[in-house]
Amino acid sequence: MLTALLILFPFLAALLVFFTKGNNARNMAMLFSVVEFVISMAAFFQFKNNPDSALLSFNTAWVPSLGIRLSAAIDGLSLLMVLLTTFLVPLIILSSYKNNYNTPNYFYGLILMMQMALVGVFVANDGFLFYVFWELALIPIYFICLLWGGENRSAITFKFFVYTLLGSLFMLIGLIYLYNHTNVEGLKSWAIRDLYEAGRSLTASQQSAVFWLIFIAFAIKMPIFPLHTWQPDTYVTAPTQGTMLLSGIMLKMGTFGVIKWLLPIVPLGLAKWGSTAICLSAIGVVYASIIAIQQKDFKRLIAYSSIAHVGLIAAGILAANQQGIQGAMMQMLAHGVNVIGLFFIAEILLQQTGTRDIPSLGGIRNLNANFAILFLIIVLGSVALPLTNGFVGEFLLINGIYQYNAGFAAFAGLTVILGAVYMLRGYQNIMLGEVKPSVHFGKLASTEKAVLVIICITIIAFGVYPKPLNDIAEQGTKAILQMMK
């Protein structure tokens, strides 16, 4: 069963890495993460050939007296998120090869443990199991940020932990409320389809309460305005690989959760409060973009740009139409790839020049033209230039939001202009012009080149030919919309 293997393999690999010393831990983690990607590709081809294959699901009793089951399956939406996770984790590990960590076995073991929890979140079909994996994903990243983070990491990580734990508590209350309204042959159930039916059986006011209880947890994880205040400091303080996990994969837990665990459950609640949530998302797009324009630290600029991108994704999802949700899925994939490329660029700048302060940099193109080209491709993907991976999702998102409300589309669509302002201006100030006397920039390491080249190839390949992933996103979106009827 491929689904069970995708969860168990990184868990067992993490245990082995925990007991491995020195650089062997890093190499083993890299090997195991590549094997996990191969398993996910096997799941991809199995899904293409037979979406209903028994190899893509498992379902067995866990706590029968409470209706809790070990139930997980790969569908169109979860497959895309699993592919994103298993593709990015090897790149994240490879990006760390120049770094020296104290107790590297724990660092890389925690990355694999987090991968296990992330995959679990994306494939879980039982509400209680989903919540368990949701909480498990928080533990490894908490220790990664706390043990290997930068200045003031204890206070900043504690704020992040409290925010996400509080949001999880709201979600748990909402799920328990739904669970208590299930009735399967006189028994309670945590099965996702039973929670769907329980949610739709509620009154509009009850659905509204459940909508906000669950949505708050997802909104904190993404995050969207005004629940974003933990994010910039956490992204900047965390070690770069931790920031990559947070921004590239972990925030997708929130957007994915809205699609699979909110929209089909409370259609009346969405009809009543969806416009309010979209309004908050759109405000976050413009608010974060304006703050990003003012940033001097390139890593903090990327952190605020991530809030803007996620705000647009959230608005598209809440529009609850084919283009909005499908565009959100495509943009989640593009954002995951692009943002880890940008954060890796920030780390390279710091290692080579000793600073991420944009005004202190300049002229690096004259010192390393290849780096300038790779950096530019990632920037263009981030600003959604046609024929890059960011364009497909952003086009569909704005289209979907426009179908919902033209005013929201115009406001949220400002991200196209504002994003180009802060990203292109940042690139110009860092890479172009005359070389400043204090700036020194040498050759890239082979591992650094490998990461950047793979990311750039991905940006162009799925910008030019997005059909394989877009078809899966379309199929998954139609299934969700069908369940909302």
C-alpha positions as CSV (number, residue, x, y, z in Angstrom):
1,M,0.0,0.0,0.0
2,L,1.7,3.1,-1.3
3,T,-0.1,5.5,1.0
4,A,0.9,3.7,4.1
5,L,4.5,3.4,2.8
6,L,4.6,7.2,2.2
7,I,3.9,7.7,5.9
8,L,5.9,4.9,7.4
9,F,9.1,5.2,5.4
10,P,10.1,8.8,6.5
11,F,9.2,7.9,10.1
12,L,11.5,4.8,10.1
13,A,14.1,6.8,8.2
14,A,14.0,9.5,10.8
15,L,14.6,7.0,13.6
16,L,17.6,5.6,11.8
17,V,19.0,9.1,11.2
18,F,18.6,10.0,14.8
19,F,21.1,7.3,15.7
20,T,23.6,8.2,12.9
21,K,26.6,10.4,13.7
22,G,28.3,13.2,11.7
23,N,27.9,13.9,8.1
24,N,26.6,10.4,7.5
25,A,23.3,11.6,9.0
26,R,23.0,14.2,6.3
27,N,23.8,11.8,3.5
28,M,21.4,9.2,4.8
29,A,18.6,11.8,5.1
30,M,19.3,12.8,1.5
31,L,19.1,9.2,0.3
32,F,15.9,8.5,2.3
33,S,14.2,11.7,1.0
34,V,15.0,10.7,-2.6
35,V,13.6,7.2,-2.0
36,E,10.4,8.9,-0.6
37,F,10.2,11.0,-3.8
38,V,10.5,7.8,-5.9
39,I,7.6,6.2,-3.9
40,S,5.5,9.3,-4.5
41,M,6.2,9.1,-8.2
42,A,5.1,5.5,-8.1
43,A,1.8,6.7,-6.5
44,F,1.5,9.3,-9.2
45,F,1.7,6.8,-12.0
46,Q,-0.6,4.4,-10.2
47,F,-3.1,7.2,-9.8
48,K,-2.9,8.1,-13.5
49,N,-3.5,4.5,-14.5
50,N,-6.1,3.7,-11.8
51,P,-7.3,6.4,-9.4
52,D,-9.4,3.9,-7.4
53,S,-6.5,1.5,-6.9
54,A,-6.4,-0.2,-3.5
55,L,-2.7,0.6,-3.5
56,L,-3.6,4.2,-2.9
57,S,-5.6,3.8,0.3
58,F,-5.8,2.0,3.6
59,N,-8.5,1.8,6.2
60,T,-8.4,-0.1,9.4
61,A,-9.9,0.3,12.9
62,W,-7.8,2.2,15.5
63,V,-10.2,3.0,18.4
64,P,-13.5,1.3,17.4
65,S,-15.3,2.5,20.5
66,L,-14.9,6.1,19.4
67,G,-15.2,5.6,15.7
68,I,-11.6,6.4,15.1
69,R,-9.9,4.7,12.1
70,L,-6.5,4.7,10.5
71,S,-7.9,5.8,7.2
72,A,-5.9,7.5,4.5
73,A,-6.1,7.8,0.7
74,I,-4.5,9.6,-2.2
75,D,-6.9,11.5,-4.4
76,G,-6.2,14.2,-6.9
77,L,-5.7,17.1,-4.4
78,S,-3.6,15.1,-1.9
79,L,-1.5,13.6,-4.6
80,L,-0.3,17.1,-5.7
81,M,0.5,18.0,-2.1
82,V,2.4,14.8,-1.5
83,L,4.4,15.3,-4.7
84,L,5.2,18.9,-3.6
85,T,6.4,17.6,-0.2
86,T,8.5,14.8,-1.5
87,F,10.0,16.9,-4.2
88,L,11.0,19.8,-1.9
89,V,12.4,17.9,1.0
90,P,15.4,16.5,-0.9
91,L,16.1,20.1,-2.2
92,I,15.9,21.5,1.3
93,I,18.4,18.9,2.6
94,L,20.7,19.4,-0.4
95,S,20.6,23.2,0.2
96,S,22.1,22.6,3.7
97,Y,25.3,20.8,2.5
98,K,27.5,23.8,3.1
99,N,26.2,24.3,6.6
100,N,27.6,22.7,9.8
101,Y,25.1,21.9,12.5
102,N,25.6,20.8,16.0
103,T,24.1,17.3,16.3
104,P,23.2,17.0,12.6
105,N,21.5,13.7,13.2
106,Y,18.8,15.4,15.2
107,F,18.5,18.2,12.6
108,Y,18.0,15.9,9.7
109,G,15.9,13.4,11.7
110,L,13.5,16.2,12.6
111,I,13.2,17.1,8.9
112,L,12.2,13.6,8.0
113,M,9.9,13.4,11.0
114,M,8.2,16.5,9.7
115,Q,7.9,15.1,6.3
116,M,6.1,12.1,7.7
117,A,3.6,14.3,9.5
118,L,3.1,16.6,6.4
119,V,2.3,13.6,4.2
120,G,-0.1,12.3,6.9
121,V,-2.0,15.6,6.9
122,F,-2.4,15.5,3.2
123,V,-3.7,11.9,2.9
124,A,-5.7,11.5,6.2
125,N,-9.4,10.6,5.6
126,D,-10.3,10.5,9.3
127,G,-10.9,13.7,11.3
128,F,-9.1,12.5,14.4
129,L,-6.1,11.2,12.4
130,F,-5.9,14.4,10.5
131,Y,-5.8,16.3,13.8
132,V,-3.0,14.0,15.1
133,F,-0.8,14.6,12.0
134,W,-1.6,18.3,12.1
135,E,-0.2,18.5,15.7
136,L,2.7,16.2,14.9
137,A,3.9,18.5,12.2
138,L,4.3,21.3,14.7
139,I,6.7,19.5,17.0
140,P,9.7,19.0,14.6
141,I,9.6,22.5,13.2
142,Y,9.3,23.9,16.7
143,F,12.6,22.2,17.8
144,I,14.3,23.1,14.4
145,C,13.6,26.8,15.0
146,L,14.3,26.7,18.7
147,L,17.6,24.8,18.5
148,W,19.1,26.1,15.3
149,G,17.4,29.5,14.9
150,G,18.9,33.0,15.1
151,E,18.7,35.8,17.6
152,N,15.7,35.9,20.0
153,R,14.7,32.5,18.8
154,S,13.2,31.4,22.1
155,A,10.6,34.2,22.3
156,I,9.8,34.2,18.6
157,T,9.4,30.4,18.5
158,F,7.3,30.4,21.6
159,K,4.9,33.0,19.9
160,F,4.7,30.8,16.8
161,F,4.0,27.7,18.9
162,V,1.3,29.4,21.0
163,Y,-0.4,30.9,17.8
164,T,-0.6,27.5,16.0
165,L,-1.5,25.5,19.1
166,L,-4.4,27.9,19.9
167,G,-5.6,27.6,16.3
168,S,-5.4,23.9,16.6
169,L,-7.6,24.0,19.7
170,F,-10.3,25.9,17.9
171,M,-10.2,23.3,15.1
172,L,-10.4,20.4,17.5
173,I,-13.5,21.9,19.1
174,G,-15.1,22.3,15.7
175,L,-14.2,18.7,14.7
176,I,-15.6,17.3,18.0
177,Y,-18.8,19.3,17.4
178,L,-19.1,17.7,14.0
179,Y,-18.3,14.3,15.4
180,N,-21.1,14.6,17.9
181,H,-23.5,15.2,15.1
182,T,-22.5,12.1,13.1
183,N,-24.7,9.0,13.2
184,V,-23.7,5.9,11.3
185,E,-26.0,3.1,12.3
186,G,-26.3,4.6,15.8
187,L,-22.5,5.1,16.2
188,K,-20.3,8.2,16.0
189,S,-17.7,8.5,13.3
190,W,-14.6,10.6,12.4
191,A,-14.7,9.5,8.8
192,I,-14.4,12.5,6.5
193,R,-17.5,11.6,4.5
194,D,-19.5,11.3,7.7
195,L,-18.2,14.7,8.9
196,Y,-19.3,16.1,5.6
197,E,-22.8,14.8,6.1
198,A,-22.9,16.0,9.7
199,G,-21.8,19.5,8.7
200,R,-24.4,19.8,6.0
201,S,-27.1,18.7,8.4
202,L,-26.5,21.7,10.7
203,T,-28.4,24.9,10.6
204,A,-26.9,28.1,9.0
205,S,-25.9,29.5,12.4
206,Q,-24.4,26.2,13.5
207,Q,-22.4,26.0,10.3
208,S,-21.2,29.6,10.8
209,A,-19.8,28.7,14.2
210,V,-18.0,25.6,12.8
211,F,-16.8,27.6,9.8
212,W,-14.9,30.1,12.1
213,L,-13.7,27.5,14.5
214,I,-12.0,25.5,11.7
215,F,-11.1,28.4,9.5
216,I,-9.2,30.3,12.2
217,A,-6.8,27.3,12.6
218,F,-6.2,27.2,8.9
219,A,-5.9,31.0,8.6
220,I,-3.2,31.0,11.3
221,K,-1.2,28.3,9.6
222,M,-1.3,30.0,6.2
223,P,-1.3,32.8,7.5
224,I,-3.7,35.5,6.4
225,F,-4.4,39.0,7.8
226,P,-4.8,39.7,10.7
227,L,-3.5,36.4,12.1
228,H,-0.1,36.8,10.4
229,T,1.9,38.5,13.0
230,W,3.9,35.4,14.0
231,Q,5.1,34.8,10.5
232,P,7.7,37.4,9.5
233,D,9.8,37.1,12.7
234,T,9.6,33.3,12.6
235,Y,10.6,33.1,9.0
236,V,13.6,35.4,9.5
237,T,14.8,33.8,12.7
238,A,14.4,30.2,11.7
239,P,17.4,28.5,10.0
240,T,16.9,28.7,6.3
241,Q,16.0,25.1,5.9
242,G,13.4,25.5,8.6
243,T,12.0,28.6,6.8
244,M,11.8,26.5,3.6
245,L,9.8,23.9,5.4
246,L,7.5,26.5,6.9
247,S,6.9,28.5,3.7
248,G,7.3,25.8,1.0
249,I,5.2,23.1,2.6
250,M,3.8,23.7,6.0
251,L,1.6,26.7,5.1
252,K,0.0,24.5,2.4
253,M,-1.5,22.6,5.3
254,G,-3.8,25.6,5.9
255,T,-4.8,26.1,2.3
256,F,-5.3,22.4,1.6
257,G,-7.3,22.1,4.9
258,V,-9.7,24.8,3.7
259,I,-10.3,23.0,0.4
260,K,-10.7,19.5,1.9
261,W,-11.8,20.0,5.5
262,L,-13.9,23.1,5.4
263,L,-15.6,23.9,2.1
264,P,-17.6,20.6,1.8
265,I,-18.5,20.6,5.5
266,V,-20.2,24.0,5.9
267,P,-21.6,25.3,2.6
268,L,-24.2,27.5,4.4
269,G,-21.4,28.9,6.7
270,L,-19.3,29.6,3.6
271,A,-22.2,31.3,1.9
272,K,-22.7,33.6,4.9
273,W,-19.1,34.4,5.9
274,G,-17.1,33.6,2.7
275,S,-17.1,37.2,1.5
276,T,-15.8,38.4,4.9
277,A,-12.9,35.8,4.8
278,I,-12.1,36.8,1.2
279,C,-12.0,40.4,2.2
280,L,-9.5,39.6,4.9
281,S,-7.4,37.6,2.4
282,A,-7.5,40.5,-0.1
283,I,-6.5,43.0,2.5
284,G,-3.6,40.8,3.4
285,V,-2.4,40.7,-0.2
286,V,-2.1,44.5,-0.4
287,Y,-1.0,45.0,3.2
288,A,1.8,42.5,3.0
289,S,2.9,43.7,-0.5
290,I,3.2,47.4,0.7
291,I,5.2,46.3,3.7
292,A,7.4,44.1,1.5
293,I,8.2,47.1,-0.7
294,Q,9.6,48.9,2.4
295,Q,11.9,46.0,3.6
296,K,15.7,46.3,3.6
297,D,16.3,42.7,4.7
298,F,15.8,40.5,1.7
299,K,14.7,37.5,3.8
300,R,12.1,39.6,5.5
301,L,10.9,40.9,2.1
302,I,10.4,37.3,1.0
303,A,8.5,36.6,4.2
304,Y,6.0,39.4,3.5
305,S,5.7,38.4,-0.1
306,S,4.7,34.9,1.0
307,I,1.8,36.5,3.0
308,A,0.7,38.3,-0.1
309,H,0.8,35.2,-2.3
310,V,-1.1,33.1,0.3
311,G,-3.8,35.8,0.6
312,L,-4.5,35.5,-3.1
313,I,-4.6,31.7,-2.8
314,A,-7.0,31.8,0.1
315,A,-9.3,34.3,-1.7
316,G,-9.4,32.0,-4.7
317,I,-10.3,28.9,-2.6
318,L,-13.1,30.8,-0.8
319,A,-14.6,31.9,-4.1
320,A,-15.5,28.2,-4.2
321,N,-15.6,27.8,-8.0
322,Q,-13.7,25.7,-10.5
323,Q,-11.1,28.3,-11.5
324,G,-10.5,29.6,-8.0
325,I,-9.8,26.2,-6.4
326,Q,-7.9,24.8,-9.3
327,G,-5.8,27.9,-9.6
328,A,-5.2,27.7,-5.8
329,M,-3.8,24.2,-6.2
330,M,-1.5,25.2,-9.1
331,Q,-0.3,28.3,-7.2
332,M,0.4,26.2,-4.1
333,L,2.7,24.1,-6.1
334,A,4.4,27.1,-7.8
335,H,4.7,29.1,-4.6
336,G,6.3,26.1,-2.8
337,V,9.0,25.8,-5.5
338,N,9.6,29.5,-5.9
339,V,9.7,30.5,-2.3
340,I,12.3,27.9,-1.3
341,G,14.4,29.2,-4.2
342,L,14.1,32.7,-2.9
343,F,15.0,31.8,0.6
344,F,18.0,29.9,-0.6
345,I,19.1,32.9,-2.6
346,A,18.9,34.9,0.7
347,E,21.1,32.4,2.4
348,I,23.6,32.4,-0.4
349,L,23.8,36.2,-0.3
350,L,24.4,36.1,3.5
351,Q,27.1,33.4,3.2
352,Q,28.9,35.1,0.4
353,T,28.6,38.8,1.4
354,G,27.9,38.6,5.1
355,T,24.6,40.6,4.8
356,R,21.1,40.4,3.5
357,D,20.7,44.2,3.7
358,I,19.6,45.3,0.2
359,P,21.1,48.8,0.2
360,S,24.5,47.3,1.2
361,L,24.5,45.0,-1.9
362,G,24.8,45.7,-5.6
363,G,26.6,44.7,-8.8
364,I,26.8,41.0,-8.0
365,R,25.9,40.2,-11.6
366,N,29.4,41.5,-12.5
367,L,30.9,39.0,-10.1
368,N,28.8,35.9,-10.9
369,A,26.7,36.1,-14.1
370,N,25.4,32.5,-13.7
371,F,24.0,33.3,-10.3
372,A,22.3,36.4,-11.7
373,I,20.6,34.3,-14.4
374,L,19.3,31.7,-11.9
375,F,18.2,34.4,-9.5
376,L,16.3,36.2,-12.3
377,I,14.4,33.1,-13.4
378,I,13.2,32.5,-9.8
379,V,12.2,36.1,-9.5
380,L,10.2,35.9,-12.8
381,G,8.5,32.8,-11.6
382,S,7.6,34.6,-8.4
383,V,6.0,37.6,-10.2
384,A,4.1,35.1,-12.5
385,L,5.6,36.0,-15.8
386,P,3.9,34.0,-18.6
387,L,5.6,30.7,-19.4
388,T,6.7,30.4,-15.8
389,N,5.0,28.1,-13.2
390,G,3.6,31.1,-11.3
391,F,1.5,32.4,-14.2
392,V,-0.9,29.4,-14.5
393,G,-2.2,29.5,-11.0
394,E,-2.3,33.3,-10.7
395,F,-4.3,33.6,-13.9
396,L,-6.8,31.0,-12.7
397,L,-7.0,32.6,-9.3
398,I,-7.8,36.1,-10.5
399,N,-10.3,34.6,-12.9
400,G,-12.0,32.6,-10.1
401,I,-12.1,35.6,-7.8
402,Y,-13.5,37.8,-10.6
403,Q,-16.4,35.3,-11.1
404,Y,-17.2,35.7,-7.4
405,N,-16.8,39.5,-7.2
406,A,-15.1,41.9,-9.7
407,G,-14.2,44.3,-6.9
408,F,-12.4,41.7,-4.9
409,A,-10.6,40.6,-8.1
410,A,-9.4,44.1,-8.8
411,F,-8.2,44.6,-5.2
412,A,-6.5,41.2,-4.9
413,G,-5.1,41.5,-8.4
414,L,-2.9,44.4,-7.2
415,T,-0.5,41.6,-6.2
416,V,0.5,41.4,-9.8
417,I,1.7,45.0,-9.8
418,L,3.0,45.2,-6.2
419,G,4.8,41.9,-6.5
420,A,6.7,43.0,-9.5
421,V,7.6,46.2,-7.7
422,Y,9.2,44.7,-4.7
423,M,10.7,41.6,-6.4
424,L,12.2,43.4,-9.4
425,R,13.4,46.4,-7.4
426,G,15.0,44.0,-4.9
427,Y,16.7,42.1,-7.8
428,Q,17.9,45.4,-9.3
429,N,19.4,46.7,-6.1
430,I,21.1,43.5,-5.3
431,M,22.4,42.3,-8.7
432,L,22.7,45.3,-11.0
433,G,24.7,48.5,-11.0
434,E,28.3,48.9,-9.9
435,V,30.0,46.5,-7.5
436,K,30.2,48.1,-4.1
437,P,33.7,48.0,-2.4
438,S,32.4,46.0,0.5
439,V,30.7,43.3,-1.7
440,H,32.6,40.1,-2.4
441,F,30.9,37.2,-4.2
442,G,32.7,34.0,-5.3
443,K,31.7,30.9,-7.1
444,L,28.8,28.8,-6.0
445,A,29.3,25.3,-4.6
446,S,28.2,22.4,-6.7
447,T,25.3,21.6,-4.3
448,E,24.1,25.3,-4.5
449,K,24.2,25.2,-8.3
450,A,22.3,21.9,-8.3
451,V,19.5,23.2,-6.1
452,L,19.1,26.5,-8.1
453,V,19.2,24.7,-11.5
454,I,16.6,22.1,-10.5
455,I,14.3,24.9,-9.2
456,C,14.8,26.9,-12.4
457,I,14.1,23.9,-14.7
458,T,10.9,23.2,-12.7
459,I,9.8,26.9,-13.0
460,I,10.2,26.8,-16.8
461,A,9.0,23.3,-17.4
462,F,5.7,23.6,-15.6
463,G,5.2,27.1,-16.9
464,V,5.5,25.9,-20.5
465,Y,3.7,22.6,-20.0
466,P,1.5,22.6,-16.9
467,K,-1.0,20.0,-18.3
468,P,0.0,16.9,-16.2
469,L,-0.4,18.7,-12.9
470,N,-3.3,20.9,-14.1
471,D,-5.3,17.8,-15.1
472,I,-5.0,16.3,-11.7
473,A,-5.9,19.7,-10.1
474,E,-9.0,19.9,-12.3
475,Q,-10.1,16.4,-11.4
476,G,-9.6,17.0,-7.7
477,T,-11.4,20.3,-7.8
478,K,-14.4,18.9,-9.5
479,A,-14.7,16.2,-6.9
480,I,-14.7,18.8,-4.1
481,L,-17.3,21.0,-5.9
482,Q,-19.4,17.9,-6.4
483,M,-19.4,17.2,-2.7
484,M,-20.4,20.8,-1.9
485,K,-23.7,20.4,-3.8
